[in-house]
């Protein structure tokens, strides 16, 4: 079969059932040959009504002196094909500690996560899959990593990523490009063998193919086997989680430690991924397992990762992602209905006969600031003023959260603490104007951010 019909038939078969669920299809267009072939083929299918509402997305990484020229090329191509194009410029951190390629990929996928389409199509093919599997195996990947790239993958938000050409070899895309006399961008950095993936692509895989013809097919088939195994491990983790979960939905440490080592590692790995962490390195997972299996029910432990931390507190496991820093200086309140605080906000809505007295607050400047230590509060008028430290312990607020609490002060007097409440001395009288503070903090969830409100 000629390359043109083969690619279009593959695309039509892949997209048919998916477009029945959502018609908005976007192509991640780098301007390289593979993405140009994908867009061109889909534009042809669109004329037959088989490509939905087609658009394209180009991410300008600003890493090359030719980056703007590549963006202009993509714009011209989309104009010729009559495909709407969105171009987004990102800034890749020069020294993020994860390597330039990984940093650029992270920035690119952040843009992908905001794509408003139903489906975001990437042009990866079978040779890319073979390269990915080999690269990850050489880095010591587990079953998940060895499964390579998935043909379809949800994102925390936005379009689902799809790779409709994943079963086709690079040669089929090259033949299609030749048949249609397509023009594309050649990124010279793709031939720089100082990059490990390029070295695999240019030097290693061709040598392997000399001794093992069809190695790309074999590696792609192995990826499917690994993906099947990863799915089974996911199902096992789901079963184990149901058996070790507390009423609050966290993992109970004692029941977790009763699992076999392999099942416990599998469950912990899935918990980290579900919480938005990247796949954990083996050394980090080993340290987390060591601390968890040696910790008693009342012990407090903490293991830090680049994405956040794992804590054990009162016999439960907490996964806490990286969050914005809290203000280092006081935040003055001038009557606003809300103040920003550490990625969340403190709401200060007006009330009558409830909450904190506005009249009492008028006696001195009012501000939010972080905890310093030694504070006292009297939330219950029937009990004496007490150390905030004791109140936080009784409220079961974890130690790592205590430094993030917003404290509302009126002059030198502590008025209110997020998660604890207001001081009884500042209570509103009947019919009196007041405010009722609410701390709305943002917590990391598997499907994106979620707000949690605390009075």
C-alpha positions in Angstrom: 0.0 0.0 0.0 1.3 3.5 -0.9 2.2 5.7 2.1 -0.6 8.2 1.5 -3.6 5.7 1.8 -1.8 3.8 4.5 -1.4 6.8 6.7 -4.9 8.2 6.0 -6.5 4.7 6.7 -4.6 4.5 10.0 -5.7 7.9 11.0 -9.3 7.3 10.0 -9.4 4.0 11.9 -7.8 5.5 15.0 -9.9 8.7 15.1 -13.3 7.4 14.1 -14.5 6.2 17.6 -12.8 9.1 19.4 -14.3 11.9 17.3 -17.7 10.5 18.1 -16.9 11.6 21.7 -15.4 15.0 20.8 -15.0 16.7 17.5 -12.2 19.3 18.4 -8.9 17.9 17.2 -5.6 19.8 17.5 -2.2 18.8 16.2 1.0 19.6 18.1 2.9 21.1 15.3 6.7 21.5 15.7 7.3 22.1 12.0 9.4 18.9 11.7 8.7 16.3 9.1 6.6 14.0 11.3 4.2 16.7 12.6 3.9 18.2 9.1 2.9 14.8 7.7 0.3 14.4 10.5 -1.2 17.8 9.9 -1.2 17.4 6.1 -2.8 14.0 6.3 -5.5 15.2 8.7 -6.2 18.2 6.5 -6.9 15.8 3.7 -9.2 13.7 5.9 -11.0 16.9 6.9 -12.1 17.4 3.4 -13.8 14.0 3.7 -15.4 15.0 7.0 -13.1 12.5 9.0 -10.9 14.9 11.0 -13.4 16.9 13.1 -12.8 20.5 13.9 -9.1 20.6 13.0 -6.6 23.1 14.5 -2.9 23.3 15.3 -0.7 24.3 18.3 2.9 25.4 18.0 5.1 25.9 21.1 8.0 28.3 20.6 10.7 27.3 23.2 12.9 30.3 22.3 16.0 28.0 22.5 17.3 28.4 19.0 18.1 31.5 17.0 15.8 30.0 14.4 12.8 29.6 16.8 10.9 32.6 15.4 11.5 31.4 11.8 10.1 28.0 12.7 7.0 29.6 14.2 6.6 31.7 11.0 7.0 28.4 8.9 4.2 26.8 10.9 2.0 29.9 10.5 2.5 29.8 6.7 1.8 26.1 6.5 -1.4 26.4 8.5 -2.5 29.3 6.3 -2.0 27.2 3.2 -3.9 24.3 4.7 -6.6 26.6 6.1 -6.0 25.2 9.6 -6.3 27.6 12.6 -3.0 27.9 14.5 -2.2 28.9 18.1 1.4 29.8 18.8 2.6 29.9 22.4 6.0 31.1 23.5 7.6 29.6 26.7 10.7 30.3 28.6 12.8 27.2 29.5 14.7 27.7 32.8 18.5 27.8 31.9 19.5 25.8 35.0 16.6 23.9 36.4 18.6 20.8 37.4 16.6 18.5 35.1 18.5 19.0 31.8 17.5 21.2 28.9 15.5 18.6 27.1 13.5 17.6 30.1 12.9 21.2 31.0 11.7 22.0 27.5 9.4 18.9 27.5 7.9 20.0 30.8 7.2 23.5 29.5 5.7 22.1 26.3 3.4 19.7 28.2 2.3 22.5 30.4 1.1 24.3 27.3 -0.5 21.0 26.1 -2.4 20.8 29.4 -4.2 24.1 28.5 -5.2 23.1 25.0 -9.0 23.6 24.7 -9.5 20.8 22.2 -10.9 17.4 22.9 -7.9 15.6 21.4 -4.3 16.8 21.0 -2.5 14.6 18.4 1.2 14.1 18.6 3.2 12.7 15.6 5.2 10.0 17.4 5.7 6.8 15.4 7.0 3.3 15.9 10.7 4.2 15.7 10.1 6.9 18.3 8.5 4.2 20.5 11.5 1.9 20.1 13.9 4.7 21.0 11.9 5.7 24.0 11.7 2.1 25.4 15.4 1.5 25.0 16.3 4.9 26.4 14.1 4.3 29.5 15.4 0.8 30.1 18.9 2.1 30.0 18.0 4.6 32.7 16.6 1.8 34.9 12.9 2.4 34.3 10.3 0.2 35.9 7.3 -1.4 34.2 5.6 2.0 33.7 8.6 3.6 32.0 9.3 0.5 29.9 5.7 0.7 28.5 7.0 3.7 26.5 4.5 6.2 25.1 0.8 5.4 25.2 -1.4 5.8 22.2 -3.8 7.7 24.4 -3.2 9.5 27.6 -5.4 11.8 29.7 -4.0 15.0 31.1 -5.0 16.6 34.4 -6.9 19.2 32.4 -7.5 20.0 28.7 -7.3 17.7 25.8 -6.4 14.0 25.9 -3.1 13.3 24.3 -3.3 10.9 21.3 -0.6 9.4 19.1 -2.5 8.0 16.1 0.7 7.1 14.1 2.4 5.1 16.9 2.1 1.8 15.0 3.6 3.1 11.8 7.4 3.1 11.0 9.3 6.3 10.3 9.7 5.1 6.7 6.0 5.4 6.1 6.0 9.0 7.2 9.1 9.7 5.1 7.4 8.1 2.0 4.3 10.2 2.6 6.3 13.4 2.7 8.1 12.4 -0.5 4.8 11.5 -2.3 3.3 14.9 -1.5 6.6 16.9 -1.9 6.2 18.3 1.6 8.6 20.8 3.1 9.6 20.9 6.8 12.0 22.3 9.3 15.3 20.5 10.0 16.4 21.1 13.5 20.2 20.6 13.4 20.2 19.9 17.2 18.4 16.6 16.4 21.7 15.4 14.9 23.9 16.4 17.8 25.0 13.1 19.3 26.1 14.7 22.5 22.4 14.4 23.5 21.8 10.8 24.6 18.5 10.3 22.8 20.1 11.5 19.6 23.0 9.1 20.1 20.5 6.3 20.4 18.7 7.4 17.3 21.7 8.1 15.1 24.3 5.6 16.3 22.9 2.8 18.5 19.5 1.8 17.0 20.9 1.5 13.4 23.7 -0.8 14.7 21.1 -2.9 16.5 19.0 -3.2 13.4 22.0 -4.6 11.5 22.1 -7.6 13.8 18.4 -7.6 14.8 16.2 -6.7 11.8 12.8 -5.5 12.9 14.1 -4.4 16.2 11.8 -1.4 16.2 8.8 -3.8 15.9 10.1 -6.0 18.7 10.7 -3.1 21.1 7.3 -1.6 20.3 5.7 -5.0 21.0 7.7 -5.2 24.2 6.2 -1.8 25.1 2.7 -3.2 24.7 3.6 -6.1 27.0 4.9 -3.7 29.6 1.8 -1.5 29.3 -0.4 -4.6 29.9 1.7 -5.4 33.0 1.5 -1.8 34.2 -2.3 -2.0 33.9 -2.4 -5.1 36.0 -0.2 -3.4 38.6 -2.6 -0.4 38.6 -5.5 -2.8 39.3 -3.6 -4.4 42.1 -2.8 -1.0 43.6 -6.5 -0.1 43.5 -7.4 -3.3 45.4 -4.6 -2.7 48.0 -5.5 1.0 48.5 -9.1 0.1 49.3 -7.8 -2.3 52.0 -5.4 0.2 53.6 -7.4 3.4 53.3 -8.5 5.3 56.4 -11.9 7.1 56.7 -10.2 10.3 55.6 -9.0 8.5 52.4 -5.4 8.4 53.3 -3.1 5.4 53.7 -3.0 3.8 57.1 0.6 3.1 57.9 0.2 -0.1 59.9 -2.0 -1.7 57.2 0.4 -0.4 54.5 3.4 -2.1 56.3 1.4 -5.4 56.4 1.6 -5.6 52.6 4.4 -7.5 51.0 7.3 -5.3 50.0 6.5 -5.5 46.3 2.9 -4.6 46.7 3.7 -1.8 49.1 6.2 -0.2 46.7 3.7 -0.6 43.9 1.0 1.2 45.9 3.3 4.0 47.0 4.5 4.6 43.4 0.8 4.8 42.2 -0.1 7.2 45.1 2.8 9.5 44.1 1.7 9.5 40.4 -1.9 10.1 41.3 -0.9 13.0 43.5 0.8 14.7 40.5 4.4 13.7 41.4 6.7 12.5 38.6 7.7 8.9 38.6 9.9 8.5 41.6 13.5 7.5 41.3 14.4 4.1 42.8 16.7 5.6 45.5 13.9 8.0 46.7 11.4 5.2 46.7 13.8 3.0 48.7 14.3 5.7 51.3 10.6 6.3 51.6 9.9 2.6 52.1 12.8 2.3 54.6 11.3 5.2 56.7 7.7 4.0 56.5 8.5 0.4 57.4 10.6 1.4 60.4 8.2 4.1 61.7 5.8 3.4 64.5 2.1 4.4 64.4 2.9 7.6 66.3 6.1 8.5 64.5 6.5 11.5 62.3 8.6 11.1 59.2 9.3 13.2 56.1 11.0 12.4 52.8 11.5 15.2 50.3 11.3 15.0 46.5 11.7 17.6 43.8 7.9 17.6 43.5 7.0 17.7 47.2 7.2 15.6 50.3 5.9 12.4 51.8 4.9 12.8 55.5 3.7 10.3 58.1 1.6 11.8 60.8 -0.6 10.1 63.4 -0.3 6.8 61.5 -1.4 8.2 58.2 0.5 8.9 55.0 0.3 12.5 53.6 1.6 13.5 50.1 2.1 17.2 49.8 3.0 18.8 46.5 5.2 21.9 46.1 3.2 25.0 46.9 3.7 28.8 46.6 5.7 30.4 49.4 3.8 32.2 52.1 4.4 35.9 52.5 7.5 36.7 54.5 6.2 40.1 55.7 2.8 41.1 56.9 -0.1 41.6 54.5 -2.1 44.7 55.6 -5.9 44.6 55.5 -7.6 47.7 54.4 -11.2 46.4 54.2 -10.8 44.1 51.2 -13.1 41.1 51.0 -10.1 38.8 50.3 -6.3 38.7 50.7 -3.9 36.4 48.9 -2.1 33.9 51.0 0.4 31.2 49.9 -1.3 30.3 46.7 -4.7 30.4 48.3 -6.7 33.3 49.9 -8.3 34.5 53.1 -11.9 35.6 52.5 -13.1 38.4 54.8 -16.8 38.8 54.0 -19.0 41.2 56.0 -21.4 39.8 58.6 -23.9 41.1 61.1 -23.9 39.8 64.7 -21.5 37.1 63.9 -17.7 36.6 63.5 -15.2 39.3 64.4 -16.3 42.8 65.5 -15.3 45.5 63.0 -15.5 48.1 65.8 -12.8 46.3 67.8 -10.6 45.9 64.7 -10.7 49.6 64.2 -8.6 50.2 67.2 -5.3 49.3 65.5 -3.9 48.3 62.1 -5.0 44.9 60.9 -2.8 42.5 59.0 -2.1 38.9 58.1 1.2 37.3 58.9 2.8 33.9 59.4 3.3 32.2 62.7 6.4 33.1 64.6 5.9 31.0 67.7 4.8 31.7 71.3 1.3 33.0 70.2 -1.8 32.6 72.4 -5.5 32.5 71.6 -8.8 32.0 73.4 -11.2 30.6 70.8 -13.6 29.3 73.6 -14.7 32.1 76.1 -15.3 29.4 78.7 -11.7 28.4 78.7 -8.5 30.4 79.5 -6.2 31.7 76.8 -3.9 28.9 75.6 -0.7 28.4 73.6 -1.4 28.3 69.9 1.0 25.3 69.7 -1.4 23.3 72.0 -4.5 24.3 70.0 -2.8 23.2 66.7 -1.9 19.8 68.2 -5.5 19.3 69.5 -6.9 20.2 66.1 -4.6 17.6 64.5 -3.1 20.2 62.1 0.1 18.5 60.8 3.4 20.1 61.7 4.3 21.0 58.1 1.0 22.9 57.7 1.4 25.0 60.9 4.0 27.4 59.4 1.6 28.1 56.5 -1.3 29.2 58.6 -2.6 32.7 58.1 -2.8 34.7 61.4 -4.9 37.8 61.6 -3.6 40.5 64.0 -5.0 43.7 65.3 -2.0 45.6 66.5 -0.2 43.3 68.9 -3.3 41.2 69.6 -3.9 37.9 67.8 -7.5 37.9 66.5 -7.9 34.8 64.3 -6.0 31.7 63.1 -6.9 29.8 59.9 -8.0 26.3 60.9 -8.5 27.2 64.5 -10.9 30.2 64.7 -11.2 33.7 66.3 -10.3 34.9 69.7 -13.4 35.3 71.9 -12.3 38.8 73.0 -13.1 40.0 69.4 -16.5 38.4 69.1 -19.3 40.4 67.5 -22.2 41.5 69.6 -25.8 41.1 68.5 -26.6 43.3 65.5 -23.0 44.5 65.3 -21.1 44.7 62.0 -18.4 42.1 61.7 -16.4 39.9 59.4 -16.2 36.1 59.2 -12.7 35.1 57.9 -12.4 31.9 55.8 -9.1 30.4 54.7 -9.5 29.0 51.3 -6.3 27.1 50.5 -5.4 25.3 47.3 -4.4 21.7 47.6 -2.9 19.5 44.9 -5.2 16.8 43.6 -4.7 14.1 40.9 -7.0 16.0 38.5 -5.6 19.4 39.2 -6.0 22.0 42.0 -8.8 21.9 44.5 -9.8 24.4 47.1 -10.3 23.6 50.7 -12.1 26.1 53.0 -11.3 26.5 56.6 -12.9 28.9 59.0 
